[in-house]
Amino acid sequence: MSGLSKGIRKIEVALKWDPSPAGQPPTDLDIVAGTYLADDPYGEPVYVVHFDSRSPDGTIYLNRDSTDGRGFGWDEVMTLELDRLDTRYARVVVGVVIQQRAAHRAFADVLDPGLRIREGYTVLAQDDFGGVPRARAAAVAEFARDESGSWVFRPGVHGFEDDPATFTRTMGRIHRP
């Protein structure tokens, strides 16, 4: 029965970081997710889910949002219910953006950042953004439908130095064949 697989179904992406030192502007990281159509899987996203939105069908939503990294545990958490996502979508790309309003920061400037991607209790990926220290945003996960229509996970942290608006338009270009 090892050939039978329903693929990835429901994902949790969690992000944490320590608050800025006293006297410094707050550090604000955001999880974003873009969806891509089957007939244009590497174009611009059909929609982007972020701190102030959710997917139109309710399959991608932010459970927790922090603007400063204060608190215990994971500061931002996003859920992706891929098994409920319409079949016209072939890809979902998840990214992390450092807000640049209060201060211009890269991941090297963020205190103790952490990323965890899991399905249920199974951790699929963890990272600390150490591989992209100069980036101001990063694509952190790609979920794509295989030939059978099941969702598969493609790990990897790919840094971007663009501004957040440009990043959300271009983050889907990772893993382009």
Secondary structure, 3 states (H helix, E strand, C coil): CCCCCCCECEEEEEEECCCCCCCCCCCCEEEEEEEEECCCCCCCCCEEECCCCCCCCCCEEEEECCCCCCCCCCCEEEEEEHHHCCCCEEEEEEEEEECCCCCCCCHHHCCCCEEEEEECCEEEEEECCCCCCCCCEEEEEEEEECCCCCEEEEEEEEEECCCHHHHHHHHHHCCCC
